[in-house]
Structures are given as C-alpha cells and as structure tokens.
Amino acid sequence: MKKLISTILKTIIFFIGWVILISFTPDLRTENQALLRLWWEFTPLAVVILFSIIFILVIEKRKVQIPVGSRFFKSSLTGVVIGVLWLGSVVAVLLLTKTMSLQGQNNIDHIWIWILALLLNVAMQELLFRGYLYQLWKQRYNIVVATVLTTILFTAMHGGAFEAGILPVLNVFSTSVFITLLLEYTGTIIVPIIAHFIWNIVGAIILGGISVASDYPNLLDSTFQGNSLISGGIYKIEGSIIVLIVNLILIICLLVLNKRRSSVGL
C-alpha cells in the first residue's frame, strides 16, 4: 500500500505540477501566428523536460530512466517508416473507397515554423505520458499497469474525442496502446515521437484531416464524404473506423513481436 500511495503521489505532483506551471506561460508579443504557436508548444515541452530531470535525478536517484538509445538516426528513420505506413494505410483505404478526396491547395506562410511547433507538441506528449510517468509505473508494477494508466491520461488529455463519440475515443485509446508497444519493442522513445509526429504532420498540416490546435494551417483541402463510419464524417480521419482497425492490427503485430523477442531471450 505504501508503494502504491507513493507512486500515485509522484504521478499527481508531476502531472498537476506541470499543468500549473504551464498556466503561467507569459504572452509572446508578436503578430506572427507561427512564432506564437511555436512559443506555446515550446513552453510545455520545456517544463516537462525540467520536471523529468528533477524527478529522475533528485527524487528517483536515477532508478527510473527514459530510454533514448544511442542510434538517433536509425531510430528516427524507423519512426518515419512506421509513421508513413501507419497513416498511409489509413489514407489509402479512404482514398480507394472514395470517402476522402483532395480538392485544392493552400499557401502556408512560415511552414517550417509550423512543422517545428508540431514536433515540439508531439515530443511534449510522448515525454509527458511515456516518459517518466510510464517508466515509473513500469518499474514499480509492470508494463500492463503502466500502459493502462498512461493511456487513460493520454485519452483524457484529448478531451475533444469524448464530444465526438465512442469511435474517436477508441481511436485515441488504441493509438496510445500502439505507441506504447512501439516504445517497448524499439527500446527508445525516439521512434514513438517520430512516428507520432509523422501522423500529425501529414494528417494535420498536409492533409487537414486530423485535429490539432485550431490555428494550425493545412496545405491541402481534403473532403470526407459517404459512409461516415469509414470517412469519419465531420471528425475526418480521427472519426474513421479504419483508424481503429489499423491500430488493432498494429497492436497485435507488436504483441506477437514482443512475445517472440521475450521467448528467445533477446
């Protein structure tokens, strides 16, 4: 019981402390919306990094570690490939079923700043949920408990999904499980960050089919029509059952791969 209370208290202090501290983010005086968004994404990431360092070095005495790995380029490339296959398989089905179509193109000023801002956002999410907190619960208990807890927090943070209905919630939930299993299989948080980034950058900024902050622009105008169960309707890609199916397939594949790795002692 003492271990459980201690772990819960650390989780609350870490998460609530992060929320409170980012609420004091000062305004950035600029008319450049891209730079403003970059600032809004940088601050939460900086705070979660700071909290992670303090908790790991001071409180845990390095007994809890966030796996980064030494092969950054290989991990990044792996993340790109997985991210492309992940979103690509969903988009391919939507295009082939003609429930999604590309209509036109928009001009985006400062597009690289927008892309960098989205990368910071994804890195923040992964470090917040699958960094210290996930590793803490994994060390104190096991992978299943850590996955369930952080997935609940991850899903709760994407509160808009609850307004959209059960399918978007299941898509967010299964996405978190998939990314967590990806972390376990690759042994580095870099792969989940990059795969998640590819999903967001292509799905949101390029295709405009995934919800991020409302001020993010999109390069292409995508329309979603026909059967809303497949197209996602007004919720676009995130409301499509194809996402859930793809996520479940990927989850099963990673469970099998992780089990095989364990059975041969790798």
Secondary structure, DSSP 8 states (H G I E B T S, - for coil): -HHHHHHHHHHHHHHHHHHHHHTT------S-HHHHHHHHHHHHHHHHHHHHHHIIIIISTTSS-----S-HHHHHHHHHHHHHHHHHHHHHHHHHTTSEEEEEE---TTHHHHHHHHHHHHHHHHHHHHTHHHHHHHHHT-HHHHHHHHHHHHHHH-THHHHH-HHHHHHHHHHHHHHHHHHHHHS-SHHHHHHHHHHHIIIIIIT--S---TT---SEEEEE-S-HHHH-GGGGGGG-HHHHHHHHHHHHHHHHHHHHHHHTT-
